[in-house]
Amino acid sequence: MLKWIKFLVGIMCLPLLLASCDAAEEGTAASSIVGAWQNSHEAEIEAMTPEDKSFYESLSDDKKDEIRETRRVVYNFLEGGRFEKKHGEKVDKGNWKLSADKKKLTITYDDGQVDELIVKKLLSNEVRVGKQFGLHKDDIILEPY
């Protein structure tokens, strides 16, 4: 009888275990955007047209690495609201603010430019922002740096 009870408990716990594995892969809800993030190269590849993707996939691994490095943008959201965006040798600085409901990210650069972005996803392993509601291929998808 005890074997059957253990078996039944094991069967009932299996969906919970699988669900927790899926949640771990997707990341957990993040309470803040503080930290260093980089643009997701894989997401950029997924957003390519079929022709561009085919061309990219035909490139050598060295060329792909070179493209990845030249396209890398690192966003550093510092405690206290300061912000740095690094693309190669260029560094843009400014301030950032995440709305209380975590649905709007405002970045004000030191040169006066303002980016108001809609936060579409804020997880521990991915941030997705864009200028329009809904999912669009021009959204910025960030992953931890």
N, CA, C and O atoms as CSV, one atom per row, in Angstrom:
chain,resi,resn,atom,element,x,y,z
A,1,MET,N,N,0.825,-1.196,0.000
A,1,MET,CA,C,0.000,0.000,0.000
A,1,MET,C,C,0.868,1.258,0.000
A,1,MET,O,O,0.583,2.212,-0.724
A,2,LEU,N,N,1.928,1.258,0.813
A,2,LEU,CA,C,2.821,2.415,0.898
A,2,LEU,C,C,3.483,2.694,-0.452
A,2,LEU,O,O,3.694,3.851,-0.814
A,3,LYS,N,N,3.810,1.635,-1.194
A,3,LYS,CA,C,4.404,1.815,-2.519
A,3,LYS,C,C,3.437,2.541,-3.447
A,3,LYS,O,O,3.848,3.409,-4.217
A,4,TRP,N,N,2.153,2.190,-3.379
A,4,TRP,CA,C,1.152,2.836,-4.225
A,4,TRP,C,C,0.993,4.305,-3.875
A,4,TRP,O,O,0.837,5.146,-4.761
A,5,ILE,N,N,1.032,4.613,-2.598
A,5,ILE,CA,C,0.902,6.012,-2.164
A,5,ILE,C,C,2.093,6.812,-2.682
A,5,ILE,O,O,1.923,7.911,-3.209
A,6,LYS,N,N,3.295,6.264,-2.533
A,6,LYS,CA,C,4.496,6.947,-3.038
A,6,LYS,C,C,4.411,7.130,-4.551
A,6,LYS,O,O,4.773,8.181,-5.080
A,7,PHE,N,N,3.934,6.102,-5.234
A,7,PHE,CA,C,3.787,6.174,-6.688
A,7,PHE,C,C,2.808,7.280,-7.076
A,7,PHE,O,O,3.097,8.088,-7.958
A,8,LEU,N,N,1.650,7.315,-6.418
A,8,LEU,CA,C,0.639,8.330,-6.723
A,8,LEU,C,C,1.145,9.737,-6.421
A,8,LEU,O,O,0.912,10.662,-7.200
A,9,VAL,N,N,1.839,9.904,-5.292
A,9,VAL,CA,C,2.397,11.216,-4.950
A,9,VAL,C,C,3.430,11.616,-5.995
A,9,VAL,O,O,3.483,12.774,-6.410
A,10,GLY,N,N,4.249,10.659,-6.419
A,10,GLY,CA,C,5.250,10.938,-7.451
A,10,GLY,C,C,4.617,11.371,-8.757
A,10,GLY,O,O,5.090,12.310,-9.397
A,11,ILE,N,N,3.556,10.697,-9.156
A,11,ILE,CA,C,2.840,11.047,-10.389
A,11,ILE,C,C,2.224,12.436,-10.276
A,11,ILE,O,O,2.253,13.212,-11.231
A,12,MET,N,N,1.663,12.749,-9.105
A,12,MET,CA,C,1.025,14.057,-8.925
A,12,MET,C,C,2.055,15.184,-8.889
A,12,MET,O,O,1.745,16.308,-9.284
A,13,CYS,N,N,3.264,14.908,-8.429
A,13,CYS,CA,C,4.301,15.944,-8.338
A,13,CYS,C,C,5.005,16.184,-9.670
A,13,CYS,O,O,5.615,17.236,-9.864
A,14,LEU,N,N,4.929,15.235,-10.577
A,14,LEU,CA,C,5.615,15.365,-11.860
A,14,LEU,C,C,5.215,16.624,-12.622
A,14,LEU,O,O,6.102,17.334,-13.098
A,15,PRO,N,N,3.916,16.942,-12.765
A,15,PRO,CA,C,3.566,18.187,-13.474
A,15,PRO,C,C,4.128,19.436,-12.798
A,15,PRO,O,O,4.522,20.387,-13.473
A,16,LEU,N,N,4.165,19.433,-11.466
A,16,LEU,CA,C,4.738,20.583,-10.756
A,16,LEU,C,C,6.224,20.715,-11.054
A,16,LEU,O,O,6.726,21.819,-11.263
A,17,LEU,N,N,6.916,19.600,-11.070
A,17,LEU,CA,C,8.342,19.614,-11.369
A,17,LEU,C,C,8.593,20.113,-12.787
A,17,LEU,O,O,9.481,20.935,-13.012
A,18,LEU,N,N,7.814,19.618,-13.739
A,18,LEU,CA,C,7.973,20.062,-15.128
A,18,LEU,C,C,7.649,21.538,-15.280
A,18,LEU,O,O,8.337,22.252,-16.010
A,19,ALA,N,N,6.612,22.001,-14.601
A,19,ALA,CA,C,6.248,23.421,-14.672
A,19,ALA,C,C,7.347,24.285,-14.090
A,19,ALA,O,O,7.629,25.362,-14.614
A,20,SER,N,N,7.975,23.831,-13.010
A,20,SER,CA,C,9.048,24.637,-12.417
A,20,SER,C,C,10.259,24.675,-13.331
A,20,SER,O,O,10.962,25.684,-13.372
A,21,CYS,N,N,10.520,23.599,-14.066
A,21,CYS,CA,C,11.624,23.610,-15.033
A,21,CYS,C,C,11.343,24.604,-16.149
A,21,CYS,O,O,12.234,25.354,-16.548
A,22,ASP,N,N,10.108,24.622,-16.659
A,22,ASP,CA,C,9.739,25.580,-17.701
A,22,ASP,C,C,9.886,26.996,-17.201
A,22,ASP,O,O,10.388,27.857,-17.923
A,23,ALA,N,N,9.459,27.257,-15.980
A,23,ALA,CA,C,9.556,28.605,-15.421
A,23,ALA,C,C,11.010,29.013,-15.269
A,23,ALA,O,O,11.348,30.178,-15.477
A,24,ALA,N,N,11.874,28.075,-14.910
A,24,ALA,CA,C,13.290,28.402,-14.753
A,24,ALA,C,C,13.897,28.800,-16.090
A,24,ALA,O,O,14.737,29.699,-16.147
A,25,GLU,N,N,13.479,28.137,-17.171
A,25,GLU,CA,C,14.001,28.488,-18.487
A,25,GLU,C,C,13.501,29.858,-18.932
A,25,GLU,O,O,14.229,30.598,-19.593
A,26,GLU,N,N,12.270,30.198,-18.576
A,26,GLU,CA,C,11.697,31.463,-19.005
A,26,GLU,C,C,12.181,32.632,-18.164
A,26,GLU,O,O,12.070,33.778,-18.599
A,27,GLY,N,N,12.708,32.385,-16.991
A,27,GLY,CA,C,13.117,33.455,-16.097
A,27,GLY,C,C,11.984,33.825,-15.171
A,27,GLY,O,O,10.829,33.456,-15.386
A,28,THR,N,N,12.336,34.555,-14.147
A,28,THR,CA,C,11.338,34.980,-13.178
A,28,THR,C,C,11.105,36.473,-13.334
A,28,THR,O,O,11.945,37.198,-13.868
A,29,ALA,N,N,9.959,36.914,-12.861
A,29,ALA,CA,C,9.641,38.340,-12.947
A,29,ALA,C,C,10.705,39.135,-12.204
A,29,ALA,O,O,11.080,38.785,-11.085
A,30,ALA,N,N,11.184,40.187,-12.816
A,30,ALA,CA,C,12.212,41.027,-12.207
A,30,ALA,C,C,11.550,42.249,-11.581
A,30,ALA,O,O,10.580,42.790,-12.112
A,31,SER,N,N,12.088,42.669,-10.454
A,31,SER,CA,C,11.530,43.840,-9.774
A,31,SER,C,C,12.193,45.123,-10.250
A,31,SER,O,O,11.701,46.218,-9.977
A,32,SER,N,N,13.306,44.992,-10.958
A,32,SER,CA,C,14.032,46.174,-11.412
A,32,SER,C,C,14.815,45.844,-12.672
A,32,SER,O,O,15.030,44.679,-13.007
A,33,ILE,N,N,15.225,46.873,-13.343
A,33,ILE,CA,C,16.031,46.710,-14.553
A,33,ILE,C,C,17.508,46.986,-14.255
A,33,ILE,O,O,18.342,46.949,-15.160
A,34,VAL,N,N,17.829,47.262,-12.993
A,34,VAL,CA,C,19.202,47.589,-12.603
A,34,VAL,C,C,20.135,46.452,-13.013
A,34,VAL,O,O,19.856,45.280,-12.763
A,35,GLY,N,N,21.237,46.820,-13.643
A,35,GLY,CA,C,22.232,45.846,-14.049
A,35,GLY,C,C,22.701,46.098,-15.470
A,35,GLY,O,O,22.275,47.047,-16.128
A,36,ALA,N,N,23.584,45.230,-15.923
A,36,ALA,CA,C,24.136,45.336,-17.278
A,36,ALA,C,C,23.405,44.353,-18.182
A,36,ALA,O,O,23.274,43.172,-17.858
A,37,TRP,N,N,22.935,44.850,-19.313
A,37,TRP,CA,C,22.192,44.061,-20.292
A,37,TRP,C,C,22.816,44.267,-21.665
A,37,TRP,O,O,23.414,45.311,-21.923
A,38,GLN,N,N,22.683,43.286,-22.543
A,38,GLN,CA,C,23.149,43.423,-23.919
A,38,GLN,C,C,22.032,43.002,-24.864
A,38,GLN,O,O,21.154,42.215,-24.509
A,39,ASN,N,N,22.087,43.548,-26.078
A,39,ASN,CA,C,21.087,43.152,-27.063
A,39,ASN,C,C,21.248,41.666,-27.362
A,39,ASN,O,O,22.364,41.151,-27.424
A,40,SER,N,N,20.140,40.997,-27.543
A,40,SER,CA,C,20.141,39.565,-27.811
A,40,SER,C,C,20.412,39.324,-29.292
A,40,SER,O,O,19.574,39.620,-30.143
A,41,HIS,N,N,21.582,38.789,-29.585
A,41,HIS,CA,C,21.954,38.522,-30.973
A,41,HIS,C,C,21.032,37.462,-31.587
A,41,HIS,O,O,20.670,37.546,-32.760
A,42,GLU,N,N,20.662,36.470,-30.782
A,42,GLU,CA,C,19.780,35.417,-31.276
A,42,GLU,C,C,18.420,35.991,-31.671
A,42,GLU,O,O,17.840,35.580,-32.676
A,43,ALA,N,N,17.910,36.943,-30.878
A,43,ALA,CA,C,16.624,37.566,-31.207
A,43,ALA,C,C,16.730,38.366,-32.501
A,43,ALA,O,O,15.786,38.402,-33.290
A,44,GLU,N,N,17.876,39.007,-32.719
A,44,GLU,CA,C,18.070,39.746,-33.966
A,44,GLU,C,C,18.074,38.801,-35.164
A,44,GLU,O,O,17.537,39.132,-36.222
A,45,ILE,N,N,18.674,37.637,-34.998
A,45,ILE,CA,C,18.697,36.649,-36.080
A,45,ILE,C,C,17.276,36.166,-36.368
A,45,ILE,O,O,16.879,36.036,-37.526
A,46,GLU,N,N,16.518,35.903,-35.310
A,46,GLU,CA,C,15.132,35.448,-35.485
A,46,GLU,C,C,14.284,36.484,-36.218
A,46,GLU,O,O,13.360,36.124,-36.948
A,47,ALA,N,N,14.592,37.766,-36.029
A,47,ALA,CA,C,13.804,38.841,-36.646
A,47,ALA,C,C,14.190,39.102,-38.102
A,47,ALA,O,O,13.529,39.882,-38.787
A,48,MET,N,N,15.258,38.454,-38.577
A,48,MET,CA,C,15.704,38.673,-39.957
A,48,MET,C,C,14.690,38.128,-40.961
A,48,MET,O,O,13.926,37.208,-40.666
A,49,THR,N,N,14.706,38.719,-42.145
A,49,THR,CA,C,13.904,38.169,-43.238
A,49,THR,C,C,14.511,36.814,-43.615
A,49,THR,O,O,15.684,36.573,-43.330
A,50,PRO,N,N,13.750,35.938,-44.240
A,50,PRO,CA,C,14.307,34.634,-44.630
A,50,PRO,C,C,15.558,34.760,-45.504
A,50,PRO,O,O,16.487,33.963,-45.375
A,51,GLU,N,N,15.582,35.756,-46.388
A,51,GLU,CA,C,16.752,35.940,-47.258
A,51,GLU,C,C,17.976,36.349,-46.441
A,51,GLU,O,O,19.067,35.813,-46.633
A,52,ASP,N,N,17.784,37.312,-45.519
A,52,ASP,CA,C,18.900,37.761,-44.683
A,52,ASP,C,C,19.390,36.635,-43.780
A,52,ASP,O,O,20.593,36.471,-43.578
A,53,LYS,N,N,18.459,35.864,-43.240
A,53,LYS,CA,C,18.823,34.762,-42.354
A,53,LYS,C,C,19.616,33.705,-43.117
A,53,LYS,O,O,20.600,33.173,-42.602
A,54,SER,N,N,19.197,33.403,-44.333
A,54,SER,CA,C,19.903,32.428,-45.159
A,54,SER,C,C,21.323,32.903,-45.450
A,54,SER,O,O,22.274,32.126,-45.369
A,55,PHE,N,N,21.461,34.192,-45.791
A,55,PHE,CA,C,22.785,34.759,-46.043
A,55,PHE,C,C,23.647,34.678,-44.783
A,55,PHE,O,O,24.808,34.276,-44.849
A,56,TYR,N,N,23.078,35.061,-43.633
A,56,TYR,CA,C,23.823,35.046,-42.375
A,56,TYR,C,C,24.302,33.631,-42.048
A,56,TYR,O,O,25.453,33.429,-41.661
A,57,GLU,N,N,23.414,32.664,-42.207
A,57,GLU,CA,C,23.767,31.282,-41.872
A,57,GLU,C,C,24.839,30.718,-42.792
A,57,GLU,O,O,25.514,29.755,-42.427
A,58,SER,N,N,25.010,31.296,-43.978
A,58,SER,CA,C,26.038,30.817,-44.905
A,58,SER,C,C,27.429,31.366,-44.570
A,58,SER,O,O,28.425,30.912,-45.133
A,59,LEU,N,N,27.501,32.331,-43.665
A,59,LEU,CA,C,28.785,32.938,-43.305
A,59,LEU,C,C,29.617,31.997,-42.440
A,59,LEU,O,O,29.089,31.094,-41.791
A,60,SER,N,N,30.927,32.227,-42.445
A,60,SER,CA,C,31.822,31.440,-41.595
A,60,SER,C,C,31.606,31.831,-40.132
A,60,SER,O,O,31.079,32.904,-39.839
A,61,ASP,N,N,32.017,30.954,-39.224
A,61,ASP,CA,C,31.874,31.240,-37.793
A,61,ASP,C,C,32.650,32.487,-37.387
A,61,ASP,O,O,32.194,33.256,-36.542
A,62,ASP,N,N,33.832,32.691,-37.992
A,62,ASP,CA,C,34.622,33.890,-37.679
A,62,ASP,C,C,33.879,35.159,-38.076
A,62,ASP,O,O,33.877,36.142,-37.335
A,63,LYS,N,N,33.249,35.134,-39.244
A,63,LYS,CA,C,32.498,36.302,-39.714
A,63,LYS,C,C,31.282,36.547,-38.819
A,63,LYS,O,O,30.952,37.695,-38.519
A,64,LYS,N,N,30.617,35.469,-38.394
A,64,LYS,CA,C,29.474,35.606,-37.484
A,64,LYS,C,C,29.916,36.227,-36.155
A,64,LYS,O,O,29.229,37.088,-35.605
A,65,ASP,N,N,31.070,35.782,-35.646
A,65,ASP,CA,C,31.594,36.361,-34.397
A,65,ASP,C,C,31.905,37.839,-34.567
A,65,ASP,O,O,31.640,38.644,-33.674
A,66,GLU,N,N,32.468,38.194,-35.714
A,66,GLU,CA,C,32.782,39.599,-35.996
A,66,GLU,C,C,31.502,40.443,-36.033
A,66,GLU,O,O,31.461,41.540,-35.477
A,67,ILE,N,N,30.483,39.934,-36.675
A,67,ILE,CA,C,29.197,40.649,-36.734
A,67,ILE,C,C,28.616,40.796,-35.339
A,67,ILE,O,O,28.128,41.866,-34.976
A,68,ARG,N,N,28.664,39.730,-34.559
A,68,ARG,CA,C,28.143,39.766,-33.188
A,68,ARG,C,C,28.835,40.859,-32.376
A,68,ARG,O,O,28.183,41.604,-31.643
A,69,GLU,N,N,30.152,40.950,-32.509
A,69,GLU,CA,C,30.897,41.964,-31.749
A,69,GLU,C,C,30.572,43.382,-32.210
A,69,GLU,O,O,30.438,44.285,-31.385
A,70,THR,N,N,30.444,43.581,-33.510
A,70,THR,CA,C,30.164,44.940,-33.996
A,70,THR,C,C,28.731,45.359,-33.702
A,70,THR,O,O,28.452,46.553,-33.596
A,71,ARG,N,N,27.818,44.406,-33.570
A,71,ARG,CA,C,26.410,44.720,-33.291
A,71,ARG,C,C,26.110,44.807,-31.794
A,71,ARG,O,O,25.046,45.287,-31.403
A,72,ARG,N,N,27.045,44.344,-30.950
A,72,ARG,CA,C,26.784,44.306,-29.503
A,72,ARG,C,C,26.610,45.711,-28.938
A,72,ARG,O,O,27.434,46.600,-29.154
A,73,VAL,N,N,25.519,45.881,-28.213
A,73,VAL,CA,C,25.252,47.112,-27.476
A,73,VAL,C,C,25.020,46.703,-26.031
A,73,VAL,O,O,24.206,45.822,-25.753
A,74,VAL,N,N,25.734,47.342,-25.110
A,74,VAL,CA,C,25.582,47.039,-23.686
A,74,VAL,C,C,24.885,48.211,-23.015
A,74,VAL,O,O,25.325,49.356,-23.110
A,75,TYR,N,N,23.797,47.902,-22.340
A,75,TYR,CA,C,23.012,48.891,-21.607
A,75,TYR,C,C,23.266,48.653,-20.128
A,75,TYR,O,O,23.031,47.555,-19.626
A,76,ASN,N,N,23.746,49.679,-19.426
A,76,ASN,CA,C,24.027,49.540,-18.002
A,76,ASN,C,C,23.107,50.479,-17.229
A,76,ASN,O,O,23.288,51.696,-17.250
A,77,PHE,N,N,22.131,49.911,-16.557
A,77,PHE,CA,C,21.190,50.670,-15.738
A,77,PHE,C,C,21.721,50.658,-14.308
A,77,PHE,O,O,21.680,49.632,-13.629
A,78,LEU,N,N,22.219,51.806,-13.861
A,78,LEU,CA,C,22.863,51.901,-12.556
A,78,LEU,C,C,21.861,52.271,-11.471
A,78,LEU,O,O,20.839,52.904,-11.738
A,79,GLU,N,N,22.173,51.862,-10.232
A,79,GLU,CA,C,21.371,52.285,-9.078
A,79,GLU,C,C,21.360,53.807,-9.066
A,79,GLU,O,O,22.346,54.436,-9.453
A,80,GLY,N,N,20.278,54.393,-8.636
A,80,GLY,CA,C,20.207,55.846,-8.567
A,80,GLY,C,C,19.739,56.498,-9.853
A,80,GLY,O,O,19.614,57.721,-9.917
A,81,GLY,N,N,19.475,55.693,-10.889
A,81,GLY,CA,C,18.896,56.246,-12.101
A,81,GLY,C,C,19.857,56.679,-13.188
A,81,GLY,O,O,19.408,57.231,-14.193
A,82,ARG,N,N,21.142,56.462,-13.045
A,82,ARG,CA,C,22.082,56.779,-14.136
A,82,ARG,C,C,22.088,55.639,-15.146
A,82,ARG,O,O,21.722,54.505,-14.832
A,83,PHE,N,N,22.513,55.966,-16.367
A,83,PHE,CA,C,22.423,55.036,-17.480
A,83,PHE,C,C,23.626,55.214,-18.394
A,83,PHE,O,O,24.068,56.337,-18.634
A,84,GLU,N,N,24.155,54.104,-18.903
A,84,GLU,CA,C,25.213,54.128,-19.913
A,84,GLU,C,C,24.863,53.127,-21.006
A,84,GLU,O,O,24.410,52.015,-20.734
A,85,LYS,N,N,25.082,53.543,-22.236
A,85,LYS,CA,C,24.868,52.668,-23.391
A,85,LYS,C,C,26.180,52.637,-24.167
A,85,LYS,O,O,26.647,53.670,-24.647
A,86,LYS,N,N,26.774,51.451,-24.289
A,86,LYS,CA,C,28.061,51.305,-24.964
A,86,LYS,C,C,27.882,50.507,-26.248
A,86,LYS,O,O,27.338,49.403,-26.253
A,87,HIS,N,N,28.363,51.110,-27.344
A,87,HIS,CA,C,28.362,50.435,-28.635
A,87,HIS,C,C,29.739,50.658,-29.233
A,87,HIS,O,O,30.035,51.730,-29.761
A,88,GLY,N,N,30.574,49.637,-29.144
A,88,GLY,CA,C,31.958,49.791,-29.571
A,88,GLY,C,C,32.661,50.793,-28.672
A,88,GLY,O,O,32.668,50.641,-27.451
A,89,GLU,N,N,33.250,51.812,-29.274
A,89,GLU,CA,C,33.952,52.850,-28.518
A,89,GLU,C,C,33.022,53.970,-28.060
A,89,GLU,O,O,33.403,54.779,-27.214
A,90,LYS,N,N,31.830,54.025,-28.599
A,90,LYS,CA,C,30.888,55.102,-28.284
A,90,LYS,C,C,30.141,54.796,-26.983
A,90,LYS,O,O,29.636,53.690,-26.790
A,91,VAL,N,N,30.080,55.787,-26.100
A,91,VAL,CA,C,29.354,55.650,-24.839
A,91,VAL,C,C,28.381,56.816,-24.714
A,91,VAL,O,O,28.788,57.978,-24.705
A,92,ASP,N,N,27.097,56.496,-24.617
A,92,ASP,CA,C,26.064,57.501,-24.363
A,92,ASP,C,C,25.661,57.381,-22.904
A,92,ASP,O,O,25.515,56.279,-22.376
A,93,LYS,N,N,25.484,58.528,-22.259
A,93,LYS,CA,C,25.112,58.530,-20.844
A,93,LYS,C,C,23.834,59.321,-20.648
A,93,LYS,O,O,23.463,60.161,-21.468
A,94,GLY,N,N,23.179,59.033,-19.551
A,94,GLY,CA,C,21.953,59.748,-19.231
A,94,GLY,C,C,21.328,59.209,-17.968
A,94,GLY,O,O,22.006,58.649,-17.107
A,95,ASN,N,N,20.020,59.387,-17.869
A,95,ASN,CA,C,19.253,58.924,-16.716
A,95,ASN,C,C,18.140,58.006,-17.195
A,95,ASN,O,O,17.676,58.115,-18.330
A,96,TRP,N,N,17.720,57.110,-16.328
A,96,TRP,CA,C,16.613,56.222,-16.647
A,96,TRP,C,C,15.608,56.232,-15.510
A,96,TRP,O,O,15.942,56.499,-14.356
A,97,LYS,N,N,14.360,55.932,-15.873
A,97,LYS,CA,C,13.309,55.822,-14.866
A,97,LYS,C,C,12.306,54.778,-15.333
A,97,LYS,O,O,11.831,54.815,-16.468
A,98,LEU,N,N,11.996,53.856,-14.449
A,98,LEU,CA,C,10.998,52.831,-14.709
A,98,LEU,C,C,9.737,53.227,-13.959
A,98,LEU,O,O,9.790,53.503,-12.761
A,99,SER,N,N,8.605,53.259,-14.650
A,99,SER,CA,C,7.352,53.670,-14.006
A,99,SER,C,C,7.001,52.713,-12.862
A,99,SER,O,O,7.474,51.578,-12.822
A,100,ALA,N,N,6.179,53.183,-11.946
A,100,ALA,CA,C,5.796,52.388,-10.778
A,100,ALA,C,C,5.144,51.067,-11.181
A,100,ALA,O,O,5.328,50.053,-10.508
A,101,ASP,N,N,4.389,51.077,-12.269
A,101,ASP,CA,C,3.736,49.840,-12.720
A,101,ASP,C,C,4.647,48.986,-13.610
A,101,ASP,O,O,4.228,47.940,-14.107
A,102,LYS,N,N,5.896,49.433,-13.810
A,102,LYS,CA,C,6.922,48.727,-14.587
A,102,LYS,C,C,6.512,48.503,-16.044
A,102,LYS,O,O,6.913,47.517,-16.663
A,103,LYS,N,N,5.718,49.418,-16.583
A,103,LYS,CA,C,5.268,49.284,-17.965
A,103,LYS,C,C,5.881,50.331,-18.892
A,103,LYS,O,O,5.690,50.266,-20.107
A,104,LYS,N,N,6.614,51.295,-18.334
A,104,LYS,CA,C,7.203,52.343,-19.167
A,104,LYS,C,C,8.617,52.639,-18.670
A,104,LYS,O,O,8.839,52.873,-17.482
A,105,LEU,N,N,9.557,52.623,-19.596
A,105,LEU,CA,C,10.950,52.940,-19.310
A,105,LEU,C,C,11.295,54.216,-20.059
A,105,LEU,O,O,11.195,54.272,-21.284
A,106,THR,N,N,11.700,55.241,-19.318
A,106,THR,CA,C,12.082,56.512,-19.927
A,106,THR,C,C,13.581,56.690,-19.765
A,106,THR,O,O,14.112,56.630,-18.656
A,107,ILE,N,N,14.258,56.910,-20.891
A,107,ILE,CA,C,15.699,57.161,-20.882
A,107,ILE,C,C,15.910,58.566,-21.420
A,107,ILE,O,O,15.509,58.882,-22.540
A,108,THR,N,N,16.544,59.407,-20.610
A,108,THR,CA,C,16.868,60.775,-21.014
A,108,THR,C,C,18.383,60.867,-21.127
A,108,THR,O,O,19.097,60.787,-20.128
A,109,TYR,N,N,18.864,61.035,-22.349
A,109,TYR,CA,C,20.303,61.117,-22.581
A,109,TYR,C,C,20.810,62.499,-22.192
A,109,TYR,O,O,20.053,63.470,-22.183
A,110,ASP,N,N,22.099,62.578,-21.870
A,110,ASP,CA,C,22.703,63.852,-21.472
A,110,ASP,C,C,22.615,64.907,-22.572
A,110,ASP,O,O,22.672,66.101,-22.280
A,111,ASP,N,N,22.475,64.487,-23.839
A,111,ASP,CA,C,22.352,65.459,-24.937
A,111,ASP,C,C,20.908,65.941,-25.128
A,111,ASP,O,O,20.633,66.733,-26.030
A,112,GLY,N,N,19.988,65.467,-24.282
A,112,GLY,CA,C,18.601,65.917,-24.337
A,112,GLY,C,C,17.642,64.971,-25.034
A,112,GLY,O,O,16.428,65.130,-24.907
A,113,GLN,N,N,18.148,63.997,-25.763
A,113,GLN,CA,C,17.276,63.027,-26.436
A,113,GLN,C,C,16.530,62.204,-25.391
A,113,GLN,O,O,17.106,61.805,-24.379
A,114,VAL,N,N,15.248,61.955,-25.641
A,114,VAL,CA,C,14.433,61.171,-24.713
A,114,VAL,C,C,13.840,59.977,-25.457
A,114,VAL,O,O,13.236,60.136,-26.517
A,115,ASP,N,N,14.017,58.786,-24.897
A,115,ASP,CA,C,13.389,57.570,-25.422
A,115,ASP,C,C,12.359,57.104,-24.412
A,115,ASP,O,O,12.698,56.803,-23.267
A,116,GLU,N,N,11.100,57.042,-24.830
A,116,GLU,CA,C,10.045,56.495,-23.986
A,116,GLU,C,C,9.684,55.133,-24.554
A,116,GLU,O,O,9.162,55.029,-25.665
A,117,LEU,N,N,9.962,54.100,-23.789
A,117,LEU,CA,C,9.797,52.733,-24.265
A,117,LEU,C,C,8.742,51.997,-23.454
A,117,LEU,O,O,8.630,52.187,-22.243
A,118,ILE,N,N,7.982,51.168,-24.121
A,118,ILE,CA,C,6.984,50.325,-23.472
A,118,ILE,C,C,7.690,49.040,-23.044
A,118,ILE,O,O,8.323,48.371,-23.861
A,119,VAL,N,N,7.579,48.703,-21.770
A,119,VAL,CA,C,8.181,47.469,-21.263
A,119,VAL,C,C,7.190,46.336,-21.526
A,119,VAL,O,O,6.094,46.308,-20.966
A,120,LYS,N,N,7.592,45.411,-22.382
A,120,LYS,CA,C,6.711,44.310,-22.757
A,120,LYS,C,C,7.011,43.051,-21.963
A,120,LYS,O,O,6.138,42.203,-21.774
A,121,LYS,N,N,8.240,42.933,-21.504
A,121,LYS,CA,C,8.637,41.781,-20.707
A,121,LYS,C,C,9.765,42.227,-19.794
A,121,LYS,O,O,10.718,42.862,-20.246
A,122,LEU,N,N,9.665,41.902,-18.512
A,122,LEU,CA,C,10.714,42.234,-17.548
A,122,LEU,C,C,10.950,40.999,-16.697
A,122,LEU,O,O,10.290,40.787,-15.679
A,123,LEU,N,N,11.905,40.191,-17.134
A,123,LEU,CA,C,12.245,38.954,-16.443
A,123,LEU,C,C,13.704,38.998,-16.025
A,123,LEU,O,O,14.453,39.882,-16.441
A,124,SER,N,N,14.101,38.040,-15.199
A,124,SER,CA,C,15.486,37.987,-14.743
A,124,SER,C,C,16.446,37.674,-15.882
A,124,SER,O,O,17.623,38.026,-15.809
A,125,ASN,N,N,15.963,37.018,-16.930
A,125,ASN,CA,C,16.846,36.638,-18.031
A,125,ASN,C,C,16.507,37.316,-19.356
A,125,ASN,O,O,17.127,37.020,-20.377
A,126,GLU,N,N,15.526,38.226,-19.350
A,126,GLU,CA,C,15.167,38.906,-20.595
A,126,GLU,C,C,14.341,40.156,-20.312
A,126,GLU,O,O,13.441,40.159,-19.472
A,127,VAL,N,N,14.675,41.207,-21.037
A,127,VAL,CA,C,13.886,42.437,-21.019
A,127,VAL,C,C,13.524,42.732,-22.466
A,127,VAL,O,O,14.384,42.700,-23.346
A,128,ARG,N,N,12.254,43.017,-22.709
A,128,ARG,CA,C,11.809,43.361,-24.068
A,128,ARG,C,C,11.113,44.706,-23.998
A,128,ARG,O,O,10.152,44.878,-23.248
A,129,VAL,N,N,11.602,45.666,-24.789
A,129,VAL,CA,C,11.015,47.003,-24.834
A,129,VAL,C,C,10.799,47.405,-26.287
A,129,VAL,O,O,11.453,46.890,-27.194
A,130,GLY,N,N,9.877,48.327,-26.489
A,130,GLY,CA,C,9.606,48.817,-27.829
A,130,GLY,C,C,8.857,50.130,-27.777
A,130,GLY,O,O,8.467,50.595,-26.706
A,131,LYS,N,N,8.660,50.720,-28.930
A,131,LYS,CA,C,7.979,52.015,-29.008
A,131,LYS,C,C,6.489,51.879,-29.266
A,131,LYS,O,O,5.754,52.859,-29.142
A,132,GLN,N,N,6.025,50.681,-29.623
A,132,GLN,CA,C,4.614,50.461,-29.927
A,132,GLN,C,C,4.099,49.282,-29.104
A,132,GLN,O,O,4.864,48.399,-28.716
A,133,PHE,N,N,2.786,49.283,-28.846
A,133,PHE,CA,C,2.181,48.156,-28.148
A,133,PHE,C,C,2.187,46.936,-29.055
A,133,PHE,O,O,2.220,47.064,-30.279
A,134,GLY,N,N,2.155,45.773,-28.462
A,134,GLY,CA,C,2.198,44.525,-29.219
A,134,GLY,C,C,3.635,44.141,-29.512
A,134,GLY,O,O,4.552,44.937,-29.311
A,135,LEU,N,N,3.828,42.942,-29.978
A,135,LEU,CA,C,5.170,42.469,-30.290
A,135,LEU,C,C,5.517,42.844,-31.721
A,135,LEU,O,O,4.759,42.581,-32.655
A,136,HIS,N,N,6.675,43.460,-31.871
A,136,HIS,CA,C,7.134,43.906,-33.186
A,136,HIS,C,C,8.575,43.468,-33.385
A,136,HIS,O,O,9.322,43.313,-32.419
A,137,LYS,N,N,8.964,43.271,-34.631
A,137,LYS,CA,C,10.327,42.813,-34.886
A,137,LYS,C,C,11.376,43.882,-34.618
A,137,LYS,O,O,12.565,43.568,-34.566
A,138,ASP,N,N,10.966,45.150,-34.444
A,138,ASP,CA,C,11.951,46.184,-34.116
A,138,ASP,C,C,12.063,46.417,-32.607
A,138,ASP,O,O,12.726,47.362,-32.179
A,139,ASP,N,N,11.422,45.566,-31.795
A,139,ASP,CA,C,11.589,45.652,-30.346
A,139,ASP,C,C,13.048,45.394,-29.988
A,139,ASP,O,O,13.770,44.717,-30.721
A,140,ILE,N,N,13.463,45.934,-28.869
A,140,ILE,CA,C,14.805,45.671,-28.352
A,140,ILE,C,C,14.673,44.562,-27.320
A,140,ILE,O,O,13.931,44.694,-26.347
A,141,ILE,N,N,15.391,43.477,-27.534
A,141,ILE,CA,C,15.372,42.355,-26.604
A,141,ILE,C,C,16.750,42.280,-25.969
A,141,ILE,O,O,17.763,42.135,-26.653
A,142,LEU,N,N,16.766,42.383,-24.643
A,142,LEU,CA,C,18.020,42.397,-23.898
A,142,LEU,C,C,18.147,41.137,-23.061
A,142,LEU,O,O,17.156,40.574,-22.595
A,143,GLU,N,N,19.387,40.711,-22.882
A,143,GLU,CA,C,19.694,39.590,-22.004
A,143,GLU,C,C,20.818,40.025,-21.075
A,143,GLU,O,O,21.543,40.969,-21.389
A,144,PRO,N,N,20.979,39.351,-19.931
A,144,PRO,CA,C,22.055,39.761,-19.011
A,144,PRO,C,C,23.407,39.757,-19.708
A,144,PRO,O,O,23.692,38.883,-20.527
A,145,TYR,N,N,24.230,40.735,-19.379
A,145,TYR,CA,C,25.555,40.873,-19.987
A,145,TYR,C,C,26.575,40.133,-19.154
A,145,TYR,O,O,27.758,40.123,-19.491
